[in-house]
Amino acid sequence: MLLPPEKTLFVRGATPLLLLAGAPVHDALPRLADPAETLPRCEGWSIVPRLTLCVVDGPGDHGVLIPALAAPVMGATDTEPGEMADWCEDAERAGGAIVLSLDHLPPTLDWPSLLTPGTTHGGFVPALP
């Protein structure tokens, strides 16, 4: 299923982050249980980070296709913009990305609110080689 780029936010880092808003895969991703725990590995899921398209593929018919070139990218700090090519390199180095699915994108990246149990789904999604 195609997810519009305005419903995503790619965030650069040692382990990059992909936020999804209103994604059709929300309920299929693992539910976050406790913000103090390590983020779960999304078993059966994979990510293919590419400059023009990013694919998050899950078990069965679950998955999203994101027109990545048009999607917003945040740099390693909140004040700098990012580039999709750099985010893809981050994901390649990390062997995947943290994918979090929310009802809507937050106005700021506030980890405690992003990791609220019961409302956020996701975890670490390994990249396909």
All heavy atoms as an XYZ file, in Angstrom:
941
protein
N       0.847     -1.163      0.000
C       0.000      0.000      0.000
C       0.902      1.238      0.000
O       1.866      1.315      0.742
C      -0.897     -0.032      1.234
C      -1.620      1.231      1.503
S      -3.406      1.327      1.481
C      -4.030     -0.256      1.205
N       0.557      2.208     -0.799
C       1.310      3.454     -0.901
C       0.982      4.358      0.281
O      -0.180      4.578      0.602
C       0.952      4.158     -2.212
C       1.717      5.438     -2.512
C       3.174      5.130     -2.770
C       1.114      6.133     -3.718
N       2.017      4.860      0.944
C       1.843      5.800      2.044
C       2.390      7.145      1.566
O       3.563      7.239      1.204
C       2.586      5.329      3.300
C       2.336      6.138      4.564
C       0.875      6.027      5.008
C       3.244      5.669      5.683
N       1.560      8.202      1.557
C       2.024      9.504      1.075
C       3.223      9.998      1.881
O       3.287      9.803      3.096
C       0.815     10.420      1.288
C      -0.356      9.519      1.430
C       0.168      8.236      1.995
N       4.186     10.643      1.224
C       5.391     11.088      1.918
C       5.118     12.066      3.055
O       5.863     12.112      4.024
C       6.236     11.736      0.815
C       5.321     11.958     -0.318
C       4.193     10.993     -0.188
N       4.024     12.828      2.981
C       3.710     13.769      4.059
C       3.239     13.075      5.334
O       3.107     13.700      6.377
C       2.699     14.830      3.603
C       1.366     14.289      3.171
C       1.283     13.920      1.690
O       2.314     13.908      0.989
O       0.160     13.619      1.244
N       3.025     11.766      5.262
C       2.661     10.994      6.450
C       3.864     10.254      7.020
O       3.714      9.292      7.762
C       1.541     10.014      6.114
C       0.224     10.692      5.844
C      -0.874      9.668      5.724
C      -2.190     10.362      5.897
N      -3.149      9.522      6.562
N       5.059     10.705      6.632
C       6.286     10.074      7.102
C       7.287     11.129      7.563
O       7.195     12.290      7.176
C       6.956      9.234      5.994
O       7.410     10.108      4.957
C       6.004      8.212      5.414
N       8.227     10.694      8.372
C       9.372     11.516      8.730
C      10.553     10.580      8.897
O      10.509      9.643      9.699
C       9.133     12.297     10.026
C      10.311     13.157     10.501
C      10.677     14.223      9.468
C      10.004     13.787     11.845
N      11.602     10.810      8.106
C      12.840     10.060      8.181
C      13.805     10.873      9.040
O      14.011     12.058      8.777
C      13.432      9.868      6.783
C      12.621      8.946      5.901
C      11.493      9.399      5.238
C      13.008      7.628      5.718
C      10.746      8.564      4.412
C      12.279      6.777      4.894
C      11.149      7.248      4.237
N      14.374     10.255     10.065
C      15.272     10.954     10.985
C      16.624     10.250     10.963
O      16.714      9.048     11.228
C      14.719     10.970     12.426
C      15.642     11.749     13.345
C      13.307     11.553     12.451
N      17.669     11.015     10.652
C      19.022     10.465     10.572
C      19.563     10.151     11.956
O      19.153     10.741     12.947
C      19.954     11.463      9.891
C      19.631     11.658      8.426
C      20.790     12.185      7.649
N      21.946     11.309      7.823
C      23.195     11.752      7.921
N      23.462     13.031      7.872
N      24.194     10.903      8.069
N      20.522      9.228     12.009
C      21.190      8.878     13.251
C      21.965      7.591     13.095
O      21.935      6.956     12.040
N      22.667      7.189     14.169
C      23.427      5.940     14.142
C      22.492      4.775     13.819
O      22.841      3.866     13.067
C      24.130      5.716     15.467
N      21.313      4.794     14.408
C      20.231      3.896     14.016
C      19.107      4.817     13.568
O      18.461      5.462     14.386
C      19.760      3.000     15.184
O      20.867      2.272     15.691
C      18.690      2.025     14.709
N      18.902      4.934     12.253
C      17.912      5.890     11.757
C      16.493      5.507     12.170
O      16.216      4.357     12.509
C      18.099      5.849     10.247
C      18.723      4.533      9.969
C      19.529      4.183     11.182
N      15.649      6.502     12.108
C      14.259      6.369     12.540
C      13.346      6.703     11.383
O      13.602      7.653     10.631
C      14.007      7.334     13.701
C      12.595      7.519     14.215
C      12.060      6.231     14.838
C      12.564      8.646     15.249
N      12.277      5.936     11.227
C      11.229      6.224     10.259
C       9.914      6.274     11.015
O       9.511      5.288     11.639
C      11.177      5.153      9.169
C       9.981      5.193      8.207
C       9.855      6.552      7.518
C      10.078      4.072      7.200
N       9.282      7.446     11.009
C       7.968      7.599     11.635
C       6.900      7.504     10.563
O       7.005      8.137      9.506
C       7.863      8.953     12.340
C       8.815      9.196     13.499
C       8.619     10.602     14.057
C       8.609      8.164     14.594
N       5.865      6.724     10.849
C       4.731      6.553      9.948
C       3.483      7.062     10.652
O       3.263      6.747     11.821
C       4.534      5.078      9.604
C       5.741      4.298      9.095
C       5.386      2.824      8.947
C       6.229      4.874      7.778
N       2.668      7.839      9.960
C       1.427      8.351     10.549
C       0.230      7.761      9.819
O       0.139      7.843      8.592
C       1.390      9.879     10.448
N      -0.672      7.163     10.578
C      -1.882      6.608      9.982
C      -1.601      5.512      8.964
O      -2.323      5.379      7.988
N      -0.563      4.740      9.193
C      -0.162      3.694      8.238
C      -1.090      2.486      8.331
O      -1.514      2.104      9.421
C       1.274      3.271      8.503
N      -1.377      1.867      7.208
C      -2.240      0.682      7.228
C      -1.593     -0.516      7.916
O      -2.284     -1.482      8.217
C      -2.479      0.396      5.738
C      -1.358      1.053      5.026
C      -0.951      2.223      5.864
N      -0.305     -0.448      8.204
C       0.399     -1.555      8.871
C       0.464     -1.365     10.383
O       1.049     -2.188     11.081
C       1.829     -1.721      8.304
C       1.790     -2.093      6.847
C       2.666     -0.477      8.539
N      -0.138     -0.304     10.903
C      -0.021      0.038     12.317
C      -0.312     -1.153     13.232
O       0.500     -1.508     14.088
C      -0.950      1.208     12.651
C      -0.893      1.629     14.088
N       0.120      2.425     14.581
C      -1.705      1.353     15.137
C      -0.080      2.633     15.866
N      -1.177      1.983     16.237
N      -1.460     -1.786     13.069
C      -1.851     -2.869     13.966
C      -1.056     -4.152     13.748
O      -1.038     -5.027     14.610
C      -3.343     -3.153     13.838
C      -4.181     -2.026     14.426
O      -3.716     -1.361     15.371
O      -5.297     -1.790     13.922
N      -0.389     -4.276     12.608
C       0.405     -5.473     12.326
C       1.787     -5.406     12.970
O       2.407     -6.441     13.213
C       0.545     -5.671     10.819
N       2.270     -4.201     13.250
C       3.572     -4.031     13.903
C       3.436     -4.326     15.397
O       2.358     -4.161     15.972
C       4.080     -2.600     13.702
C       4.570     -2.264     12.310
C       4.625     -0.752     12.107
C       5.932     -2.893     12.068
N       4.540     -4.748     16.048
C       4.467     -5.027     17.489
C       4.079     -3.775     18.284
O       4.526     -2.677     17.977
C       5.893     -5.448     17.851
C       6.592     -5.713     16.578
C       5.878     -4.976     15.506
N       3.265     -3.979     19.287
C       2.868     -2.885     20.181
C       3.984     -2.652     21.193
O       4.525     -3.593     21.741
C       1.588     -3.261     20.902
C       1.072     -2.191     21.849
C      -0.183     -2.664     22.517
N      -1.183     -2.884     21.493
C      -2.399     -2.372     21.534
N      -2.777     -1.660     22.562
N      -3.258     -2.597     20.568
N       4.319     -1.379     21.416
C       5.316     -1.075     22.437
C       4.671     -1.233     23.803
O       3.608     -0.673     24.067
C       5.859      0.341     22.264
C       6.581      0.615     20.942
C       7.185      2.009     20.960
C       7.648     -0.408     20.658
N       5.325     -2.018     24.657
C       4.739     -2.333     25.953
C       5.248     -1.432     27.072
O       4.481     -1.005     27.918
C       5.006     -3.791     26.303
N       6.548     -1.156     27.073
C       7.132     -0.403     28.180
C       8.274      0.453     27.637
O       9.218     -0.081     27.057
C       7.659     -1.364     29.242
C       8.232     -0.665     30.461
O       8.371      0.574     30.449
O       8.553     -1.365     31.430
N       8.196      1.780     27.797
C       9.241      2.638     27.241
C      10.621      2.383     27.834
O      11.626      2.766     27.249
C       8.759      4.053     27.555
C       7.720      3.923     28.589
C       7.175      2.525     28.507
N      10.700      1.719     28.987
C      12.001      1.434     29.596
C      12.672      0.222     28.944
O      13.861      0.021     29.082
C      11.830      1.186     31.088
N      11.897     -0.580     28.224
C      12.442     -1.762     27.566
C      13.134     -1.378     26.271
O      12.882     -0.328     25.687
C      11.322     -2.751     27.234
C      10.682     -3.393     28.439
C       9.562     -4.346     28.040
O       9.364     -4.593     26.833
O       8.886     -4.828     28.949
N      13.995     -2.257     25.794
C      14.613     -2.088     24.493
C      13.536     -2.246     23.426
O      12.635     -3.073     23.569
C      15.707     -3.166     24.289
O      16.641     -3.067     25.356
C      16.410     -2.985     22.973
N      13.632     -1.449     22.370
C      12.663     -1.579     21.284
C      12.718     -2.986     20.720
O      13.802     -3.537     20.525
C      12.963     -0.566     20.184
C      12.622      0.874     20.496
C      13.136      1.789     19.393
C      11.133      1.053     20.661
N      11.564     -3.575     20.438
C      11.573     -4.941     19.918
C      12.098     -4.997     18.489
O      12.052     -4.011     17.753
C      10.090     -5.334     19.964
C       9.353     -4.047     19.859
C      10.217     -3.031     20.556
N      12.596     -6.148     18.123
C      12.944     -6.410     16.724
C      11.648     -6.875     16.062
O      10.939     -7.710     16.613
C      14.016     -7.486     16.653
C      14.504     -7.755     15.254
C      15.640     -8.779     15.323
N      16.116     -9.109     14.009
C      17.136     -8.512     13.401
N      17.787     -7.557     14.027
N      17.507     -8.879     12.197
N      11.339     -6.315     14.929
C      10.105     -6.659     14.223
C      10.346     -7.925     13.402
O      10.815     -7.858     12.260
C       9.648     -5.504     13.351
S       9.212     -4.028     14.282
N      10.053     -9.063     14.019
C      10.259    -10.350     13.356
C       9.329    -10.468     12.153
O       8.155    -10.135     12.224
C      10.004    -11.497     14.340
C      10.948    -11.522     15.525
C      12.406    -11.700     15.129
O      12.701    -12.321     14.088
O      13.274    -11.199     15.879
N       9.883    -10.942     11.049
C       9.094    -11.115      9.832
C       8.981     -9.851      8.993
O       8.333     -9.853      7.956
N       9.602     -8.762      9.449
C       9.559     -7.485      8.742
C      10.920     -7.194      8.138
O      11.936     -7.652      8.639
C       9.181     -6.355      9.691
C       7.767     -6.410     10.140
C       7.267     -7.171     11.152
C       6.671     -5.688      9.598
N       5.918     -6.958     11.271
C       5.522     -6.050     10.326
C       6.547     -4.761      8.564
C       4.267     -5.529     10.053
C       5.294     -4.242      8.300
C       4.164     -4.628      9.036
N      10.935     -6.394      7.078
C      12.192     -5.945      6.483
C      11.981     -4.553      5.903
O      10.854     -4.129      5.654
C      12.665     -6.909      5.396
O      11.713     -6.960      4.342
N      13.096     -3.852      5.717
C      13.045     -2.527      5.109
C      14.049     -2.503      3.961
O      15.128     -3.104      4.056
C      13.330     -1.409      6.135
C      13.057     -0.034      5.528
C      14.732     -1.504      6.701
C      13.009      1.095      6.560
N      13.653     -1.860      2.883
C      14.527     -1.658      1.739
C      14.647     -0.145      1.567
O      13.766      0.488      0.995
C      13.977     -2.319      0.460
C      14.926     -2.096     -0.716
C      13.743     -3.810      0.684
N      15.706      0.454      2.135
C      15.872      1.906      2.052
C      16.575      2.310      0.753
O      17.729      1.949      0.539
C      16.732      2.234      3.271
C      17.516      0.988      3.531
C      16.704     -0.161      2.998
N      15.856      3.008     -0.092
C      16.423      3.483     -1.348
C      16.099      4.962     -1.502
O      15.143      5.473     -0.920
C      15.873      2.706     -2.544
C      16.199      1.227     -2.523
C      17.695      0.982     -2.739
N      18.013     -0.422     -2.804
C      18.465     -1.138     -1.789
N      18.630     -0.594     -0.599
N      18.745     -2.412     -1.934
N      16.877      5.634     -2.316
C      16.744      7.071     -2.496
C      15.358      7.469     -3.002
O      14.779      8.438     -2.522
C      17.817      7.570     -3.464
C      17.847      9.060     -3.744
C      18.088      9.849     -2.464
C      18.915      9.376     -4.776
N      14.809      6.738     -3.933
C      13.518      7.139     -4.512
C      12.326      6.467     -3.845
O      11.256      7.068     -3.766
C      13.478      6.846     -6.018
O      13.769      5.458     -6.225
C      14.488      7.695     -6.758
N      12.498      5.234     -3.384
C      11.405      4.497     -2.746
C      11.933      3.775     -1.513
O      13.040      3.238     -1.532
C      10.810      3.453     -3.688
C      10.035      3.957     -4.878
C       9.679      2.790     -5.791
C       8.767      4.677     -4.449
N      11.128      3.739     -0.483
C      11.459      2.965      0.709
C      10.321      1.969      0.913
O       9.144      2.353      0.904
C      11.590      3.879      1.921
S      12.057      2.997      3.432
N      10.688      0.713      1.053
C       9.689     -0.341      1.246
C       9.835     -0.908      2.651
O      10.934     -1.285      3.055
C       9.865     -1.471      0.209
C       8.852     -2.591      0.456
C       9.742     -0.930     -1.200
N       8.737     -0.931      3.392
C       8.677     -1.604      4.685
C       7.732     -2.778      4.471
O       6.541     -2.587      4.226
C       8.158     -0.666      5.802
C       8.072     -1.422      7.129
C       9.048      0.553      5.939
N       8.299     -3.981      4.493
C       7.528     -5.175      4.149
C       7.383     -6.062      5.372
O       8.349     -6.309      6.093
C       8.245     -5.929      3.031
C       7.400     -7.037      2.449
O       6.158     -6.898      2.421
O       7.972     -8.060      2.018
N       6.154     -6.511      5.585
C       5.872     -7.360      6.733
C       5.354     -8.711      6.317
O       5.291     -9.029      5.129
N       4.960     -9.488      7.289
C       4.429    -10.818      6.987
C       3.088    -10.726      6.254
O       2.337     -9.761      6.420
C       4.270    -11.453      8.368
C       4.260    -10.324      9.340
C       4.983     -9.191      8.703
N       2.824    -11.725      5.449
C       1.560    -11.747      4.706
C       1.471    -10.575      3.743
O       2.416    -10.250      3.045
N       0.323     -9.923      3.734
C       0.079     -8.802      2.824
C       0.410     -7.453      3.440
O       0.077     -6.421      2.866
C      -1.393     -8.790      2.387
C      -1.736     -9.978      1.495
O      -0.813    -10.514      0.852
O      -2.914    -10.369      1.456
N       1.048     -7.430      4.599
C       1.353     -6.174      5.278
C       2.601     -5.528      4.693
O       3.618     -6.192      4.493
C       1.553     -6.395      6.781
C       0.353     -6.954      7.450
N      -0.814     -6.249      7.596
C       0.140     -8.163      8.007
C      -1.697     -6.995      8.219
N      -1.149     -8.166      8.480
N       2.509     -4.235      4.444
C       3.663     -3.502      3.945
C       3.253     -2.136      3.437
O       2.076     -1.882      3.166
N       4.233     -1.248      3.327
C       3.992      0.085      2.772
C       5.127      0.449      1.831
O       6.277      0.041      2.013
C       3.846      1.181      3.853
C       2.583      1.009      4.650
C       5.044      1.254      4.757
N       4.773      1.222      0.828
C       5.703      1.756     -0.146
C       5.670      3.271      0.018
O       4.596      3.877     -0.024
C       5.256      1.352     -1.548
C       6.052      1.876     -2.718
C       7.436      1.253     -2.728
C       5.317      1.567     -4.010
N       6.844      3.869      0.233
C       6.924      5.312      0.494
C       7.741      5.977     -0.604
O       8.891      5.577     -0.833
C       7.591      5.582      1.863
C       6.830      4.872      2.975
C       7.692      7.083      2.121
C       7.638      4.656      4.232
N       7.190      6.990     -1.289
C       7.978      7.765     -2.242
C       9.014      8.591     -1.473
O       8.781      9.734     -1.085
C       6.959      8.654     -2.948
C       5.613      8.190     -2.510
C       5.795      7.409     -1.254
N      10.154      7.988     -1.194
C      11.132      8.548     -0.267
C      11.747      9.859     -0.744
O      12.047     10.730      0.074
C      12.242      7.522     -0.013
N      11.947     10.014     -2.022
C      12.601     11.222     -2.519
C      11.801     12.479     -2.169
O      12.366     13.541     -1.962
C      12.807     11.129     -4.032
C      13.778     12.109     -4.644
C      15.150     12.018     -3.984
C      13.911     11.858     -6.136
N      10.483     12.337     -2.048
C       9.621     13.480     -1.711
C       9.355     13.598     -0.218
O       8.695     14.536      0.225
C       8.295     13.360     -2.459
N       9.850     12.658      0.582
C       9.556     12.626      2.016
C      10.488     13.553      2.795
O      11.629     13.773      2.410
C       9.693     11.199      2.541
N       9.990     14.092      3.913
C      10.847     14.943      4.744
C      11.902     14.122      5.486
O      11.633     13.012      5.944
C       9.867     15.585      5.727
C       8.684     14.679      5.760
C       8.629     13.991      4.433
N      13.096     14.702      5.586
C      14.212     14.063      6.285
C      14.770     15.062      7.286
O      15.045     16.205      6.943
C      15.334     13.648      5.307
C      16.482     12.979      6.055
C      14.801     12.731      4.221
N      14.900     14.615      8.522
C      15.491     15.451      9.564
C      16.934     15.005      9.756
O      17.224     13.816      9.779
C      14.714     15.301     10.866
C      15.242     16.189     11.990
S      14.284     15.988     13.501
C      12.768     16.793     13.032
N      17.815     15.974      9.921
C      19.227     15.667     10.129
C      19.479     15.056     11.487
O      18.552     14.783     12.256
N      20.744     14.850     11.783
C      21.141     14.231     13.053
C      20.790     15.110     14.250
O      20.648     14.627     15.359
C      22.629     13.920     13.037
N      20.637     16.421     14.031
C      20.173     17.311     15.093
C      18.848     17.920     14.657
O      18.532     17.947     13.474
C      21.181     18.450     15.378
O      21.215     19.321     14.246
C      22.567     17.910     15.658
N      18.074     18.398     15.604
C      16.751     18.958     15.299
C      16.818     20.210     14.444
O      15.819     20.623     13.870
C      16.000     19.298     16.592
C      15.590     18.047     17.358
O      15.653     16.948     16.776
O      15.210     18.186     18.528
N      17.972     20.829     14.343
C      18.056     22.113     13.657
C      18.515     22.010     12.211
O      18.446     22.978     11.489
C      19.033     23.052     14.401
O      20.311     22.424     14.470
C      18.511     23.345     15.798
N      18.973     20.832     11.797
C      19.475     20.725     10.436
C      18.582     19.835      9.582
O      18.062     18.831     10.056
C      20.913     20.205     10.430
C      21.031     18.762     10.874
C      22.456     18.261     10.911
O      23.237     18.785     11.708
O      22.760     17.325     10.154
N      18.402     20.221      8.319
C      17.656     19.338      7.430
C      18.536     18.149      7.059
O      19.752     18.202      7.198
C      17.363     20.217      6.211
C      18.441     21.237      6.227
C      18.815     21.449      7.668
N      17.926     17.111      6.611
C      18.676     15.934      6.212
C      18.462     15.631      4.744
O      17.600     16.211      4.094
N      19.246     14.724      4.249
C      19.149     14.280      2.861
C      18.788     12.799      2.854
O      19.308     12.021      3.655
C      20.474     14.492      2.143
C      20.914     15.942      2.066
C      20.038     16.782      1.165
O      19.459     16.236      0.205
O      19.923     17.995      1.429
N      17.917     12.394      1.935
C      17.480     10.999      1.870
C      18.657     10.062      1.605
O      18.723      8.970      2.174
C      16.404     10.826      0.802
C      15.839      9.424      0.751
S      15.240      8.769      2.328
C      13.846      9.806      2.623
N      19.596     10.469      0.774
C      20.750      9.602      0.496
C      21.524      9.313      1.783
O      21.977      8.180      2.004
C      21.663     10.252     -0.542
N      21.660     10.320      2.649
C      22.361     10.128      3.921
C      21.573      9.200      4.840
O      22.143      8.363      5.538
C      22.601     11.473      4.611
C      23.544     12.369      3.808
O      24.416     11.840      3.098
O      23.379     13.600      3.892
N      20.239      9.332      4.860
C      19.407      8.455      5.688
C      19.565      7.007      5.216
O      19.697      6.094      6.033
C      17.935      8.888      5.623
C      17.086      8.136      6.598
C      16.784      8.513      7.865
C      16.442      6.868      6.394
N      15.994      7.546      8.468
C      15.777      6.536      7.591
C      16.372      5.982      5.333
C      15.041      5.365      7.736
C      15.654      4.807      5.481
C      14.990      4.511      6.679
N      19.572      6.802      3.909
C      19.746      5.447      3.368
C      21.098      4.869      3.767
O      21.191      3.688      4.113
C      19.595      5.466      1.850
S      17.911      5.806      1.281
N      22.147      5.693      3.743
C      23.471      5.233      4.178
C      23.467      4.889      5.661
O      24.068      3.894      6.080
C      24.522      6.298      3.884
C      24.861      6.428      2.419
C      25.857      7.544      2.144
O      26.550      7.997      3.084
O      25.937      7.964      0.974
N      22.783      5.705      6.477
C      22.666      5.406      7.911
C      22.008      4.040      8.111
O      22.452      3.229      8.927
C      21.835      6.470      8.637
C      22.502      7.829      8.709
O      23.725      7.932      8.440
O      21.791      8.809      9.027
N      20.928      3.781      7.362
C      20.196      2.513      7.487
C      21.068      1.337      7.040
O      21.041      0.266      7.655
C      18.906      2.568      6.680
N      21.839      1.561      6.011
C      22.730      0.506      5.530
C      23.788      0.163      6.585
O      24.030     -1.010      6.882
C      23.409      0.975      4.241
C      23.812     -0.145      3.321
C      24.273      0.391      1.985
O      23.441      0.906      1.230
O      25.489      0.284      1.735
N      24.394      1.199      7.170
C      25.409      0.984      8.215
C      24.813      0.302      9.440
O      25.450     -0.543     10.058
C      26.032      2.313      8.634
C      27.236      2.712      7.827
C      27.982      3.872      8.456
N      27.186      5.077      8.611
C      26.992      5.994      7.661
N      27.529      5.831      6.481
N      26.256      7.053      7.891
N      23.585      0.688      9.815
C      22.941      0.131     11.012
C      22.326     -1.241     10.758
O      21.919     -1.917     11.701
C      21.866      1.100     11.514
N      22.215     -1.626      9.509
C      21.586     -2.901      9.190
C      20.078     -2.854      9.275
O      19.420     -3.878      9.359
N      19.509     -1.649      9.235
C      18.062     -1.484      9.305
C      17.714     -0.141      9.908
O      18.554      0.768      9.967
N      16.487     -0.014     10.372
C      16.011      1.246     10.945
C      14.944      0.968     11.996
O      14.309     -0.089     11.984
C      15.428      2.150      9.856
N      14.773      1.918     12.879
C      13.656      1.861     13.819
C      12.445      2.425     13.080
O      12.496      3.543     12.555
C      13.948      2.685     15.088
C      15.114      2.075     15.858
C      12.688      2.774     15.970
C      15.622      2.937     16.999
N      11.393      1.654     13.009
C      10.155      2.080     12.361
C       9.094      2.173     13.448
O       8.821      1.198     14.143
C       9.720      1.086     11.263
C       8.388      1.497     10.661
C      10.795      0.968     10.182
N       8.538      3.372     13.604
C       7.477      3.580     14.591
C       6.227      4.073     13.880
O       6.288      4.999     13.068
C       7.905      4.601     15.650
C       9.096      4.224     16.517
C       9.415      5.347     17.502
C       8.851      2.917     17.265
N       5.115      3.466     14.204
C       3.833      3.845     13.628
C       2.980      4.534     14.692
O       2.818      4.011     15.798
C       3.117      2.598     13.102
O       1.868      2.938     12.569
N       2.468      5.708     14.334
C       1.684      6.540     15.251
C       0.383      6.950     14.572
O       0.240      6.810     13.357
C       2.473      7.813     15.596
C       3.929      7.633     15.980
C       4.755      8.812     15.526
C       4.012      7.492     17.469
N      -0.526      7.514     15.361
C      -1.759      8.046     14.771
C      -1.472      9.251     13.882
O      -2.054      9.402     12.817
C      -2.757      8.447     15.862
C      -3.292      7.245     16.616
O      -3.327      6.137     16.026
O      -3.667      7.399     17.780
N      -0.569     10.123     14.345
C      -0.189     11.313     13.585
C       1.252     11.672     13.926
O       1.767     11.268     14.963
C      -1.130     12.477     13.877
C      -1.158     12.863     15.324
N      -1.922     12.202     16.253
C      -0.481     13.808     16.004
C      -1.720     12.739     17.448
N      -0.844     13.710     17.322
N       1.889     12.422     13.046
C       3.268     12.833     13.299
C       3.290     13.884     14.395
O       2.477     14.811     14.382
C       3.906     13.398     12.022
C       4.111     12.402     10.890
C       4.666     13.114      9.668
C       5.039     11.275     11.321
N       4.233     13.782     15.327
C       4.314     14.761     16.414
C       4.939     16.067     15.901
O       5.740     16.041     14.954
C       5.225     14.088     17.430
C       6.102     13.199     16.602
C       5.239     12.732     15.463
N       4.592     17.196     16.521
C       5.197     18.468     16.109
C       6.684     18.538     16.429
O       7.445     19.210     15.745
C       4.410     19.522     16.884
C       3.729     18.787     17.979
C       3.612     17.357     17.574
N       7.115     17.823     17.472
C       8.533     17.741     17.833
C       8.853     16.295     18.190
O       7.968     15.525     18.557
C       8.878     18.636     19.044
O       8.106     18.202     20.161
C       8.617     20.101     18.758
N      10.125     15.950     18.099
C      10.549     14.601     18.467
C      10.770     14.534     19.969
O      11.791     14.950     20.483
C      11.830     14.218     17.730
C      11.685     13.962     16.248
C      13.023     13.536     15.662
C      10.632     12.919     15.963
N       9.792     14.030     20.655
C       9.831     13.879     22.098
C       9.767     12.371     22.378
O       8.705     11.760     22.265
C       8.644     14.619     22.713
C       8.512     14.390     24.203
O       9.545     14.159     24.860
O       7.374     14.437     24.706
N      10.933     11.779     22.720
C      11.001     10.327     22.873
C       9.981      9.761     23.855
O       9.346      8.757     23.558
C      12.424      9.894     23.240
C      13.289      9.841     22.019
C      14.242     10.730     21.662
C      13.229      8.877     20.972
N      14.786     10.376     20.452
C      14.186      9.236     20.007
C      12.450      7.744     20.751
C      14.386      8.503     18.848
C      12.663      7.010     19.592
C      13.619      7.392     18.658
N       9.778     10.357     25.028
C       8.772      9.772     25.926
C       7.377      9.686     25.293
O       6.677      8.697     25.452
C       8.776     10.713     27.131
C      10.160     11.284     27.143
C      10.524     11.434     25.683
N       6.980     10.710     24.527
C       5.653     10.643     23.906
C       5.641      9.697     22.712
O       4.643      9.038     22.442
C       5.165     12.036     23.501
O       5.961     12.565     22.471
N       6.775      9.607     21.994
C       6.848      8.674     20.867
C       6.744      7.227     21.336
O       6.200      6.376     20.638
C       8.171      8.832     20.111
C       8.317     10.024     19.197
C       9.708     10.035     18.578
C       7.260     10.030     18.119
N       7.291      6.946     22.505
C       7.340      5.575     23.004
C       6.234      5.262     24.003
O       6.367      4.356     24.817
C       8.718      5.309     23.626
C       9.898      5.513     22.669
C      11.213      5.310     23.408
C       9.802      4.603     21.470
N       5.141      5.998     23.925
C       4.023      5.773     24.832
C       3.429      4.389     24.601
O       3.018      4.069     23.478
C       2.932      6.845     24.634
O       3.520      8.121     24.841
C       1.774      6.642     25.585
N       3.390      3.562     25.634
C       2.818      2.224     25.477
C       1.356      2.288     25.053
O       0.601      3.138     25.495
C       2.942      1.599     26.867
C       3.996      2.392     27.550
C       3.908      3.782     26.973
N       1.004      1.373     24.156
C      -0.384      1.265     23.729
C      -0.738      2.103     22.523
O      -1.667      1.775     21.798
N      -0.029      3.200     22.257
C      -0.373      4.040     21.122
C       0.624      3.901     19.979
O       0.262      4.088     18.826
C      -0.465      5.518     21.518
O       0.794      5.944     22.034
C      -1.543      5.746     22.550
N       1.863      3.579     20.297
C       2.905      3.456     19.289
C       3.180      1.980     19.037
O       3.243      1.178     19.961
C       4.197      4.155     19.744
O       3.907      5.518     20.011
C       5.271      4.079     18.686
N       3.340      1.648     17.763
C       3.709      0.298     17.366
C       5.007      0.371     16.585
O       5.305      1.384     15.960
C       2.625     -0.327     16.477
C       1.355     -0.613     17.177
N       0.524     -1.634     16.799
C       0.724     -0.027     18.221
C      -0.540     -1.661     17.584
N      -0.437     -0.688     18.445
N       5.765     -0.711     16.606
C       6.980     -0.778     15.796
C       8.163     -1.312     16.548
O       8.023     -1.975     17.569
N       9.342     -1.004     16.035
C      10.595     -1.473     16.608
C      11.664     -1.448     15.538
O      11.539     -0.744     14.538
N      12.729     -2.238     15.747
C      13.813     -2.289     14.784
C      13.432     -3.213     13.641
O      13.047     -4.351     13.853
C      15.115     -2.762     15.427
C      16.261     -2.772     14.473
C      16.925     -1.599     14.158
C      16.654     -3.953     13.852
C      17.970     -1.594     13.253
C      17.698     -3.959     12.943
C      18.365     -2.781     12.632
N      13.551     -2.698     12.413
C      13.252     -3.481     11.212
C      14.565     -3.664     10.452
O      15.186     -2.675     10.048
C      12.199     -2.765     10.336
C      11.975     -3.528      9.041
C      10.889     -2.605     11.092
N      15.014     -4.911     10.266
C      16.275     -5.145      9.566
C      16.164     -4.844      8.078
O      15.104     -5.027      7.467
C      16.555     -6.632      9.810
C      15.239     -7.227     10.136
C      14.400     -6.148     10.740
N      17.278     -4.395      7.505
C      17.342     -4.120      6.068
C      17.594     -5.413      5.319
O      18.317     -6.288      5.802
C      18.437     -3.108      5.778
N      17.026     -5.495      4.147
C      17.340     -6.631      3.278
C      18.722     -6.408      2.684
O      19.062     -5.281      2.323
C      16.313     -6.755      2.150
C      14.969     -7.355      2.520
C      14.067     -7.417      1.309
C      15.111     -8.732      3.133
N      19.515     -7.459      2.574
C      20.866     -7.294      2.013
C      20.819     -6.940      0.533
O      19.904     -7.165     -0.150
C      21.532     -8.639      2.238
C      20.472     -9.600      2.607
C      19.258     -8.822      2.975
